[in-house]
Amino acid sequence: MEPMLKAEGVHKSFGRLEVLKGITLTVQPGEVMCMLGPSGSGKSTFLRCINHLEKINAGRLYVDGTLVGYRQEGDKIYELRESEVARERAQIGMVFQRFNLFPHMNVLHNVIEAPTRVKGVRREAAVQQASELLDRVGLADKIAAYPAQLSGGQQQRVAIARALAMEPKLMLFDEPTSALDPELVGDVLDAMRQLASDGMTMVVVTHEIGFAREVGDCLVFMDEGVVVETGHPREVLANPKEERTKAFLSKVL
Amino acid sequence: MGRWVAAAIVGFVAAALIYSFATNERVQWGVIGDFLFDARVLRGVRTTLELTVLAMVIGIVLGVILAVMRLSANPLVKSVSWFYIWFFRGTPVLLQILFWGVAISALYPKISIGIPFGGPVIASGNANKLVTLFVAGVLGLGLNEGAYMSEIVRAGIISVDEGQQEAAASLGMTRLQTMRRIVLPQAMRVIIPPTGNETISMLKTSSLVSVIAVTDLTYTVTLIYSQNFKTIPLLLVAAIWYLFFTTLLSIGQYYIERYYARGTSRGLPPTPMEKVRLLMARRGGY
């Protein structure tokens, strides 16, 4: 089976600072991969490379068998045109730490904007789909509210519904609960758990060890731009093999 | 206590000034009444309004284009925008109006549409007929305004959180869609107040077109008082009209700002009209 995500020696530098020093990993369809690591380890940058928000400097990144952001002809690779990159991104959902809902649109318009503008879905169909998605994340009654009228947890669930409205084949989560008050984290994790059990392929950068242990199929521990350790979450969390993993887990567990 | 004394003094001085001005016979209030709705004055008012609206439309459209160009990744596109702003901000608008009014027909007596660099001509005409003095005035004011508006629009665009563009990009929106649907509507909150300011300023700056003999409000009243020597009352006629339209524009700006503020706060304060309606409703409730 074609892996949903395949990274081969991915390098990324910002100026002279090398943030990713050769990341190689795969995620199978339907799998949930959780990425753990200290801040500055490069996990968020790697996530942003997957939908070409950051351009990689070396290596290859494939989503569902297609090169991300480039096309290969023989040995050479060429960067895709902007519209082609946009088409690739439309198939990859992303949820941000700071939600990034569109503040000038109400919840319904946040969700239907991309399906109607990017995919050309008819408005009635998009509204129908949006109300189903909002119902799924428990926010059916907030359809006319503006983002500023919602709590952080509600905003993040709208953001999840907005990403799902594009019917992506892969969902990326960039520390989705890090900006939330502790009592609001549960609802967002519940929505993500639901999504995982529906069979969505997910890459989740998180500090929620409990979520990684319970929902993750695979755990990647990153530090200083490299993958230090990878394996089944319960295995890695219970018996870390590498010193750096042990040191990190002893601080957060 | 001190506050009351200060208020009394300021109130007294203001009242004295208004009284002396209102009762001064040399102001000739009757003449103001005669000329306020004079046909020539009204035609001048119309010209001033047309100049203001057209110049601002050109200025805003040009401003958005130049601002987006300035923020482009393409160095050529970026520097064209930079050069335009440098040139038009760097020369007096009075000089630009004179240039459009006089020099254009001297430099290019015939204006043609066709392929540049000596290619075939599709249409051509006499420059003096195509570029009337009114058009020259609109061009002078509008092209200059574009340079200032572009900086206002650029400030608005960079005030929008970068996460907004990333969220739009991650949903598969193109850069143009992101700009039009996500960034510009949010930038409007920052763009509107200085644009209102620019419009009010334009209403009065448009009087500079008198140098190329366009009969706007100011030029019209100077023409009239050069014949009847009623200088002060006619200048006041013009002042009254400028104040009237400045007031209208300020009210318009208030409502446009409210429109673009939606979603940014939990509730907007009532408008003056809503306050009146609320008051009436409460009275009726007794």
Interface residues (C-beta under 8 A of the other chain):
Chain A: N51 L53 E82 S83 A86 R87 R89 A90 Q91 I92 G93 M94 F96 R98 N100 L101 F102 P103 H104 M105 N106 E113 A114 R117 V118 K119 Y146 P147 A148 Q149 A159 R162 A163 M166
Chain B: D161 G163 Q164 E166 A167 A168 A169 S170 L171 G172 M173 T174 R175 Q177 R181 I182 P185 Q186 Y260 R262 G263 T264 S265 R266
